Amino acid sequence: MEIAKVSETGQIIIPPEMRKIYSLDVGTEIILTDTGKGILIQPKQPFPPTTLNEVAGCLKYNGSPKTLEDMEAAISQGIQEQWHDCS
């Protein structure tokens, strides 16, 4: 068990051994969770790296294939709608 003090600005110094064990490097984001009995501090885990093959096709489309012209028209329409909303 380690003991730390809260500074006037609300900062807590995590002991070097714990920072090393949990890979808490400078700039690491942490998650603070109120457990009702205290505060749980956990490092925020970034999304694991993925490849296109792992995610391709994960959003299924039911319908006829769209042509390049169909896709360009939809993009153009989306841009026009977005610009219309901004004015």
FIBAKOL-265645 format. One record per residue: residue number from 1; residue in three letters; chain; x, z, y negated of N, C-alpha, C in turn. Coordinates in pm, 1 decimal. Layout:
BEGIN
seq type mol n.x n.z n.y ca.x ca.z ca.y c.x c.z c.y
NUM ala A X Z Y X Z Y X Z Y
...
***
This chain:
BEGIN
seq type mol n.x n.z n.y ca.x ca.z ca.y c.x c.z c.y
1 met A 85.3 0.0 117.6 0.0 0.0 0.0 89.4 0.0 -123.2
2 glu A 52.4 -80.2 -219.6 125.8 -88.5 -345.8 34.6 -40.2 -458.5
3 ile A 93.6 16.8 -560.8 17.3 62.3 -677.2 68.6 -11.9 -799.8
4 ala A -24.7 -60.8 -880.0 10.6 -130.5 -1004.0 -74.8 -73.6 -1116.1
5 lys A -30.6 -93.4 -1239.0 -106.7 -48.4 -1355.7 -160.2 -168.0 -1430.8
6 val A -277.8 -149.8 -1491.1 -337.1 -253.0 -1574.4 -283.7 -234.5 -1716.5
7 ser A -233.0 -342.3 -1776.0 -179.0 -333.9 -1912.3 -292.7 -335.8 -2013.3
8 glu A -258.3 -316.9 -2139.8 -358.7 -320.0 -2246.8 -431.0 -454.0 -2252.8
9 thr A -364.3 -561.3 -2211.0 -425.6 -694.2 -2214.9 -493.9 -730.5 -2083.3
10 gly A -501.5 -634.9 -1989.6 -570.1 -658.8 -1862.7 -482.8 -722.9 -1756.7
11 gln A -353.5 -731.5 -1780.4 -264.2 -792.2 -1682.9 -220.6 -691.1 -1577.8
12 ile A -199.7 -743.5 -1456.8 -151.7 -662.3 -1345.2 -27.4 -730.9 -1289.9
13 ile A 75.5 -653.1 -1262.3 195.9 -709.6 -1202.5 185.2 -693.4 -1051.7
14 ile A 186.7 -807.5 -982.0 183.8 -805.8 -835.8 328.5 -795.5 -788.6
15 pro A 357.3 -699.7 -701.6 494.9 -680.4 -657.1 555.1 -809.7 -598.9
16 pro A 686.6 -830.3 -621.8 752.6 -952.9 -576.2 734.3 -982.9 -427.1
17 glu A 737.0 -878.8 -342.3 721.1 -901.3 -198.5 585.5 -964.0 -167.1
18 met A 480.3 -914.5 -232.3 346.3 -967.8 -208.7 332.4 -1108.7 -266.1
19 arg A 394.1 -1132.5 -381.3 390.4 -1268.0 -438.8 454.9 -1367.6 -343.1
20 lys A 564.2 -1325.0 -279.0 633.6 -1412.8 -185.4 549.5 -1436.6 -60.4
21 ile A 494.3 -1331.6 -3.8 413.9 -1342.6 119.0 294.7 -1436.0 98.3
22 tyr A 229.3 -1425.4 -17.2 107.1 -1501.3 -41.3 128.7 -1625.0 -129.4
23 ser A 254.4 -1663.4 -147.2 290.0 -1784.1 -224.3 226.2 -1784.1 -362.2
24 leu A 235.6 -1671.4 -432.1 181.3 -1660.0 -567.2 291.5 -1694.2 -667.0
25 asp A 314.4 -1823.2 -685.2 414.9 -1869.5 -778.1 358.0 -1871.2 -919.2
26 val A 444.0 -1888.1 -1018.3 399.1 -1896.9 -1157.4 297.4 -2010.1 -1169.0
27 gly A 183.5 -1980.7 -1229.0 79.3 -2081.1 -1248.6 -21.3 -2090.6 -1135.2
28 thr A 1.3 -2017.5 -1026.0 -94.5 -2019.5 -914.9 -227.2 -1962.4 -962.5
29 glu A -336.2 -2034.5 -935.5 -468.6 -1982.8 -970.5 -512.2 -1885.1 -862.4
30 ile A -580.7 -1779.8 -904.7 -630.5 -1680.9 -810.3 -781.2 -1665.6 -827.6
31 ile A -845.1 -1621.5 -722.2 -988.8 -1597.1 -722.7 -1008.8 -1446.2 -720.7
32 leu A -1091.6 -1395.6 -811.5 -1123.9 -1253.6 -816.7 -1268.0 -1237.2 -770.1
33 thr A -1287.9 -1156.6 -667.6 -1421.0 -1135.9 -611.6 -1457.7 -988.5 -620.2
34 asp A -1574.1 -961.3 -678.2 -1625.8 -824.2 -685.0 -1688.7 -793.0 -550.1
35 thr A -1631.0 -699.5 -476.8 -1681.5 -665.8 -343.5 -1783.4 -552.4 -346.9
36 gly A -1802.8 -494.7 -464.8 -1890.2 -378.1 -473.5 -1812.6 -248.1 -458.3
37 lys A -1697.3 -256.1 -394.2 -1610.9 -139.5 -376.5 -1478.0 -158.0 -448.1
38 gly A -1456.2 -278.7 -499.6 -1329.5 -308.8 -565.4 -1320.1 -457.2 -593.7
39 ile A -1200.6 -500.8 -625.5 -1177.0 -640.5 -658.0 -1084.6 -700.3 -552.3
40 leu A -1129.9 -807.2 -490.8 -1049.6 -880.0 -393.8 -977.6 -991.5 -469.0
41 ile A -846.4 -1000.2 -455.5 -765.2 -1102.9 -520.5 -713.8 -1197.3 -412.8
42 gln A -746.3 -1326.6 -427.0 -702.1 -1425.9 -329.4 -645.4 -1546.7 -402.1
43 pro A -540.1 -1609.0 -346.4 -492.4 -1732.3 -406.7 -594.9 -1843.5 -385.4
44 lys A -615.2 -1923.7 -488.8 -706.3 -2037.6 -477.0 -635.5 -2144.5 -395.3
45 gln A -698.7 -2187.5 -289.9 -639.1 -2287.9 -203.0 -678.9 -2427.6 -252.9
46 pro A -582.1 -2511.6 -282.7 -617.1 -2647.4 -323.6 -675.1 -2723.2 -204.7
47 phe A -746.7 -2830.0 -234.4 -798.4 -2913.3 -125.9 -680.2 -2966.8 -46.1
48 pro A -692.6 -2967.0 85.9 -582.1 -3020.2 165.0 -567.5 -3170.5 140.7
49 pro A -446.2 -3221.8 148.4 -427.6 -3364.9 128.8 -503.9 -3443.1 235.6
50 thr A -562.3 -3554.0 196.6 -634.6 -3638.8 290.5 -589.8 -3783.1 272.7
51 thr A -619.2 -3862.5 372.0 -589.6 -4004.9 364.2 -721.2 -4080.6 354.7
52 leu A -712.2 -4206.2 314.0 -830.6 -4289.3 303.8 -901.2 -4300.5 438.1
53 asn A -825.0 -4311.1 545.2 -885.2 -4322.6 678.8 -967.4 -4200.3 715.9
54 glu A -929.6 -4083.3 664.6 -1002.2 -3960.8 697.0 -1136.3 -3952.2 624.1
55 val A -1147.4 -4015.7 508.5 -1269.6 -4002.7 429.4 -1351.0 -4131.8 419.0
56 ala A -1291.5 -4244.4 453.8 -1363.4 -4371.7 444.8 -1486.5 -4367.6 534.7
57 gly A -1597.3 -4407.1 479.3 -1720.5 -4411.1 556.7 -1793.5 -4279.1 566.0
58 cys A -1747.6 -4176.1 495.2 -1813.5 -4045.7 505.8 -1948.0 -4046.2 432.7
59 leu A -1966.9 -4137.0 338.5 -2095.7 -4150.9 270.3 -2161.6 -4277.9 321.6
60 lys A -2252.3 -4261.4 411.7 -2317.1 -4375.7 475.5 -2414.3 -4442.6 379.6
61 tyr A -2420.7 -4574.7 387.9 -2513.5 -4654.3 306.6 -2605.9 -4727.4 401.7
62 asn A -2735.8 -4706.9 385.6 -2834.8 -4777.0 466.0 -2897.6 -4885.5 380.2
63 gly A -2865.8 -5006.8 409.3 -2919.7 -5118.8 333.6 -2831.7 -5240.3 353.7
64 ser A -2873.0 -5348.4 289.4 -2795.1 -5471.3 303.6 -2666.0 -5459.2 222.8
65 pro A -2561.2 -5526.9 267.7 -2434.3 -5520.8 194.5 -2450.4 -5576.8 53.7
66 lys A -2379.5 -5517.6 -41.9 -2383.9 -5563.3 -181.0 -2270.2 -5661.5 -205.2
67 thr A -2297.0 -5761.1 -286.9 -2194.5 -5857.4 -322.3 -2110.4 -5801.0 -435.9
68 leu A -1998.1 -5864.6 -460.2 -1913.6 -5824.8 -571.8 -1990.3 -5838.7 -702.8
69 glu A -2070.9 -5941.6 -713.3 -2151.0 -5961.6 -834.9 -2252.2 -5848.6 -852.7
70 asp A -2314.1 -5805.0 -742.7 -2408.5 -5692.2 -748.9 -2338.4 -5566.1 -800.0
71 met A -2218.4 -5541.8 -748.7 -2144.5 -5421.8 -789.1 -2103.4 -5429.3 -935.6
72 glu A -2057.0 -5546.2 -980.0 -2017.9 -5562.0 -1120.3 -2137.8 -5545.2 -1212.9
73 ala A -2254.9 -5597.2 -1171.5 -2376.6 -5582.5 -1251.8 -2416.5 -5434.8 -1261.9
74 ala A -2404.1 -5361.3 -1152.9 -2438.8 -5218.8 -1153.8 -2343.4 -5140.3 -1243.8
75 ile A -2214.7 -5174.1 -1239.3 -2117.9 -5107.5 -1326.8 -2149.9 -5137.9 -1472.2
76 ser A -2179.0 -5262.9 -1500.9 -2212.9 -5302.7 -1637.9 -2337.3 -5229.2 -1686.8
77 gln A -2437.7 -5219.8 -1601.7 -2560.7 -5148.9 -1637.9 -2532.0 -5001.6 -1664.3
78 gly A -2448.8 -4939.8 -1580.3 -2414.1 -4799.2 -1599.7 -2342.5 -4776.5 -1731.6
79 ile A -2251.5 -4866.5 -1767.1 -2179.3 -4854.5 -1894.1 -2276.0 -4868.8 -2011.0
80 gln A -2365.5 -4966.6 -2003.1 -2463.6 -4985.8 -2110.9 -2552.8 -4863.1 -2126.1
81 glu A -2597.4 -4806.6 -2014.9 -2681.9 -4687.2 -2020.8 -2605.1 -4568.8 -2078.9
82 gln A -2479.1 -4554.0 -2041.4 -2398.9 -4442.7 -2092.0 -2377.6 -4457.6 -2242.0
83 trp A -2347.6 -4577.5 -2289.9 -2326.9 -4598.6 -2431.6 -2457.3 -4583.2 -2510.1
84 his A -2567.7 -4620.5 -2450.2 -2697.4 -4606.4 -2516.5 -2728.8 -4459.0 -2537.5
85 asp A -2694.2 -4374.6 -2437.3 -2720.0 -4230.1 -2447.0 -2632.9 -4163.4 -2553.7
86 cys A -2517.6 -4222.4 -2585.0 -2424.5 -4161.8 -2681.5 -2463.4 -4190.7 -2826.0
87 ser A -2544.0 -4290.9 -2850.4 -2575.2 -4325.7 -2988.8 -2698.3 -4256.3 -3038.7
***
